[in-house]
Amino acid sequence: MKKMNEAGQIILIAGFIIGIGIVVLTVMLNNIVYASNTASESSIETNVFDYSNVVKITTEAYEKAYVDARNGSSIDGNKFNSYMANYSERMIKSYSLSGFIFSLENDTLQDAYFTENGLAGGNDDWTVFERINQTDYFLLGRLNASSLGNESNKFVIEVNNQSGSTIWSAAFFNSSGNVNLTIYDSNSVLNTKNDTFTDINITYNQIYNPNDFAFYFNSQTAGQTYSIKFINGSQATGTFMISGDLVNGDPFYIERVNVVNSTIKLNKNGHLEINTTIPVTLPKGQI
């Protein structure tokens, strides 16, 4: 009988020890999972920070390189590339201190499309500005008939009032090697031209080298609150500059001359952290 009691006690103690072991093991596993999740979340946050930081400072570097290389209406390509090469070297040294390998596949200055990001595959139809009270300057340059779509794929600048009705528009397309430009109001043709021109000043009614041309932009937008929209922007390349005042009195300004499309890579311990291509429109537009 005594032996049976002792055996029962041993079984009870063993069960108690096993129970404690299960609890300890469960706590340890929970701690491991928690630590793993915490490390993973920390890594994600770090990657997001690294990504946004690198994109931001690289974009700013391109903008500064452009300003530094710009001389009037021309750009010193060698000066621009030298600036970006120097920037890349500094970034390589800076990120190596934290164990990252940084590389920048630099892009040359390209003619920009009239899409939202300036690239051929960018957003075709986009609002450049809205709630405009007055436009002081509206310039387009480097219009090239060879980059224009045909009549069924026109590049269109559309001005809409607050109710969404079109009060003025300009359509551009390639017509047998010429630039065909047609100006419309809400329902009729106001003026048209078919020639080899490349630069126009819409607010000053000029097609360069300066010939008068009635755009009717000022008269059609006078007293209106309106938006300016580009449609089919991938069907044309060129430059543009628009400035004026919004209805709240704030000035607006946007200018685009070129675009670059470069790839940034960040590598740590053989693992690719970031590989992204960023389009940068130059110079930077401001509201």
Phi, psi and omega per residue, in radians:
M1 nan -0.694 3.130
K2 -1.093 -0.700 3.140
K3 -1.116 -0.652 3.137
M4 -1.145 -0.713 3.100
N5 -1.087 -0.744 -3.141
E6 -1.118 -0.695 3.119
A7 -1.120 -0.673 3.129
G8 -1.145 -0.699 3.122
Q9 -1.129 -0.699 3.136
I10 -1.114 -0.737 3.117
I11 -1.102 -0.721 3.131
L12 -1.101 -0.768 3.134
I13 -1.136 -0.724 3.141
A14 -1.099 -0.733 3.111
G15 -1.100 -0.697 3.115
F16 -1.098 -0.755 3.135
I17 -1.114 -0.737 3.129
I18 -1.103 -0.705 3.122
G19 -1.072 -0.784 3.106
I20 -1.087 -0.710 3.137
G21 -1.068 -0.724 3.134
I22 -1.111 -0.739 3.125
V23 -1.083 -0.828 -3.139
V24 -1.061 -0.768 -3.135
L25 -1.093 -0.711 3.125
T26 -1.102 -0.769 3.122
V27 -1.083 -0.762 -3.137
M28 -1.090 -0.759 3.130
L29 -1.110 -0.715 3.105
N30 -1.061 -0.739 3.132
N31 -1.133 -0.685 3.133
I32 -1.127 -0.789 3.136
V33 -1.095 -0.761 3.136
Y34 -1.076 -0.800 -3.134
A35 -1.105 -0.698 3.126
S36 -1.105 -0.799 3.136
N37 -1.117 -0.712 3.133
T38 -1.087 -0.781 3.131
A39 -1.105 -0.713 -3.141
S40 -1.105 -0.810 3.136
E41 -1.099 -0.695 3.114
S42 -1.070 -0.726 3.128
S43 -1.102 -0.726 3.134
I44 -1.085 -0.797 3.140
E45 -1.069 -0.711 3.128
T46 -1.106 -0.761 3.139
N47 -1.084 -0.744 3.117
V48 -1.081 -0.754 3.130
F49 -1.111 -0.816 3.139
D50 -1.044 -0.759 -3.120
Y51 -1.054 -0.958 -3.077
S52 -1.130 -0.641 -3.125
N53 -1.173 -0.796 -3.116
V54 -1.134 -0.777 3.139
V55 -1.068 -0.769 -3.094
K56 -1.100 -0.878 -3.055
I57 -1.270 -0.508 3.087
T58 -1.225 -0.714 3.073
T59 -1.054 -0.779 3.118
E60 -1.113 -0.630 3.122
A61 -1.114 -0.743 3.098
Y62 -1.079 -0.725 -3.140
E63 -1.112 -0.731 3.127
K64 -1.203 -0.666 3.103
A65 -1.092 -0.674 -3.128
Y66 -1.153 -0.803 3.122
V67 -1.078 -0.729 -3.106
D68 -1.151 -0.587 -3.061
A69 -1.611 -0.141 -3.055
R70 -1.437 2.306 3.095
N71 -2.302 1.624 -3.058
G72 1.205 -2.134 -3.124
S73 -1.658 -0.035 -3.111
S74 -1.928 2.770 -3.136
I75 -2.120 2.282 3.050
D76 -1.431 1.738 -3.074
G77 -1.054 -0.674 3.136
N78 -1.128 -0.709 3.134
K79 -1.163 -0.701 3.116
F80 -1.091 -0.859 -3.120
N81 -1.143 -0.626 3.117
S82 -1.131 -0.722 3.120
Y83 -1.062 -0.815 -3.099
M84 -1.223 -0.556 3.076
A85 -1.150 -0.716 3.107
N86 -1.138 -0.710 3.096
Y87 -1.071 -0.776 -3.118
S88 -1.077 -0.727 3.121
E89 -1.084 -0.733 -3.140
R90 -1.151 -0.685 3.132
M91 -1.164 -0.675 3.113
I92 -1.048 -0.803 -3.140
K93 -1.171 -0.733 -3.099
S94 -1.119 -0.821 -3.083
Y95 -1.345 -0.358 3.115
S96 -1.135 -0.468 3.129
L97 -1.133 -0.465 3.124
S98 -1.824 0.247 3.048
G99 1.505 0.184 3.136
F100 -1.716 2.552 2.963
I101 -1.816 2.005 -3.113
F102 -1.775 2.407 3.023
S103 -2.508 2.520 3.133
L104 -2.221 2.036 3.052
E105 -1.536 1.652 -3.010
N106 -1.207 2.583 3.137
D107 -2.025 2.637 3.072
T108 -1.437 2.812 3.097
L109 -1.140 2.274 3.141
Q110 -2.083 2.729 2.962
D111 -1.141 2.382 -3.073
A112 -1.605 2.530 2.967
Y113 -1.449 2.921 3.121
F114 -1.558 0.456 3.029
T115 -1.418 3.062 -3.066
E116 -1.142 -0.691 -3.141
N117 -1.759 0.033 3.083
G118 1.528 -0.074 -3.132
L119 -1.740 2.756 -3.098
A120 -1.036 -0.581 -3.128
G121 -1.629 0.212 -3.126
G122 -1.304 3.106 3.136
N123 -1.070 2.045 -3.040
D124 -1.194 -0.771 -3.046
D125 -1.996 1.992 -3.069
W126 -2.630 2.650 3.135
T127 -1.563 2.068 -3.120
V128 -1.269 -0.872 3.058
F129 -2.591 2.680 3.058
E130 -2.358 2.938 -3.088
R131 0.970 0.836 3.127
I132 -1.548 2.370 3.072
N133 -1.676 -0.687 -3.097
Q134 -2.726 2.439 3.061
T135 -1.921 2.086 -3.122
D136 -1.487 -0.730 -3.129
Y137 -2.345 2.341 3.057
F138 -2.462 1.719 -3.044
L139 -2.060 2.445 2.991
L140 -2.218 2.443 -3.125
G141 -2.443 2.957 3.125
R142 0.985 0.549 3.073
L143 -1.178 2.165 -3.059
N144 -2.148 2.097 -3.099
A145 -0.995 -0.589 -3.087
S146 -1.174 -0.401 3.131
S147 -1.661 -0.074 3.139
L148 -1.459 2.590 3.033
G149 -1.321 3.031 3.115
N150 -1.418 -3.029 -3.029
E151 -1.073 -0.509 3.137
S152 -1.448 -0.141 3.102
N153 -2.240 0.980 -3.084
K154 -1.220 2.584 2.887
F155 -1.559 2.223 -3.035
V156 -2.190 2.354 2.951
I157 -1.799 2.169 -3.037
E158 -2.149 2.308 3.084
V159 -1.973 2.120 -3.112
N160 -2.052 2.478 3.079
N161 -1.421 -3.059 -3.040
Q162 -1.129 -0.475 3.132
S163 -1.436 -0.054 3.114
G164 1.609 0.040 3.132
S165 -1.425 2.472 3.122
T166 -1.377 2.149 -3.131
I167 -1.869 -0.273 3.117
W168 -2.819 2.518 3.048
S169 -2.701 2.728 3.090
A170 -2.318 2.270 -3.121
A171 -2.027 2.386 -3.120
F172 -2.184 2.346 3.016
F173 -2.700 2.856 -3.131
N174 -1.426 2.116 3.124
S175 -2.133 1.624 3.119
S176 0.952 0.718 3.101
G177 1.567 -0.088 3.065
N178 -1.786 2.841 3.000
V179 -1.574 2.070 3.078
N180 -1.707 2.102 -3.127
L181 -2.056 2.214 3.091
T182 -2.259 2.279 -3.133
I183 -1.814 2.342 -3.128
Y184 -2.195 2.657 2.835
D185 -1.726 -2.626 -3.068
S186 -1.140 -0.491 -3.056
N187 -2.590 0.180 -3.106
S188 -2.614 2.867 3.090
V189 -1.443 2.247 3.131
L190 -1.695 -0.622 -3.114
N191 -2.890 2.753 3.125
T192 -2.632 2.676 3.123
K193 -2.631 2.464 3.111
N194 -2.312 1.793 -3.007
D195 -2.735 -2.978 -3.092
T196 -1.813 0.383 -3.104
F197 -1.159 2.731 3.140
T198 -2.144 -0.405 -3.058
D199 -2.210 2.420 3.102
I200 -2.393 2.613 3.054
N201 -2.105 1.724 -2.998
I202 -1.187 -0.769 -3.091
T203 -1.275 -0.409 3.135
Y204 -1.820 0.157 3.038
N205 0.954 0.906 -3.124
Q206 -2.376 2.515 2.926
I207 -2.103 2.130 -3.017
Y208 -1.434 2.646 -0.014
N209 -1.293 2.433 -2.395
P210 -0.964 1.987 2.989
N211 -2.144 2.372 3.129
D212 -1.184 2.437 3.085
F213 -2.629 2.190 -3.079
A214 -1.374 1.904 3.091
F215 -1.562 -0.403 3.134
Y216 1.094 0.261 -3.110
F217 -1.160 -0.825 -3.074
N218 -1.103 -0.772 -3.104
S219 -1.221 -0.602 -3.109
Q220 -1.335 -0.429 -3.098
T221 -1.766 -0.156 -3.104
A222 -1.036 2.278 3.106
G223 1.325 0.098 -3.104
Q224 -1.852 2.661 2.873
T225 -1.801 2.159 -2.934
Y226 -2.542 2.961 3.063
S227 -2.124 2.693 3.068
I228 -1.993 2.208 -3.067
K229 -2.221 2.442 3.018
F230 -1.773 2.294 -3.137
I231 -2.129 2.362 -3.117
N232 1.096 0.760 -3.066
G233 -1.100 -0.369 3.137
S234 -1.356 -0.048 -3.124
Q235 -1.703 0.282 3.124
A236 -2.825 2.563 2.990
T237 -2.057 2.722 3.117
G238 2.755 -3.053 3.117
T239 -1.912 2.764 3.003
F240 -2.650 2.678 3.054
M241 -2.518 2.197 3.134
I242 -2.302 2.320 3.086
S243 -2.557 2.750 3.127
G244 2.938 -2.594 -3.102
D245 -2.260 2.482 3.050
L246 -1.511 2.985 -3.080
V247 -1.153 -0.426 3.115
N248 -1.469 0.047 3.111
G249 1.645 -0.180 3.134
D250 -1.302 2.457 3.070
P251 -1.352 2.674 3.014
F252 -2.275 2.676 -3.118
Y253 -2.733 2.332 3.022
I254 -2.515 2.389 3.125
E255 -2.459 2.381 3.060
R256 -2.396 2.170 3.139
V257 -2.015 -0.797 -3.104
N258 -2.380 3.042 3.040
V259 -2.500 2.536 3.002
V260 -2.152 2.607 -3.099
N261 -2.326 1.605 -2.988
S262 -1.971 2.738 -3.119
T263 -1.935 2.269 3.108
I264 -1.890 2.383 3.071
K265 -2.265 2.373 3.011
L266 -2.165 2.166 -3.082
N267 -2.191 2.308 3.115
K268 -2.353 2.175 3.129
N269 0.935 0.676 3.103
G270 1.381 -0.017 -3.140
H271 -1.858 2.203 -3.111
L272 -1.318 1.943 -3.120
E273 -1.443 -0.780 -3.069
I274 -2.414 2.351 2.992
N275 -2.539 1.699 -3.025
T276 -2.389 2.531 3.072
T277 -1.865 2.219 -3.088
I278 -2.096 2.205 2.993
P279 -1.471 2.321 3.112
V280 -2.153 2.074 3.101
T281 -1.550 2.424 -3.046
L282 -2.275 2.452 -0.171
P283 -1.274 3.069 -3.081
K284 -1.291 2.298 3.061
G285 -1.405 2.595 -3.119
Q286 -2.355 2.566 3.009
I287 -1.724 nan nan
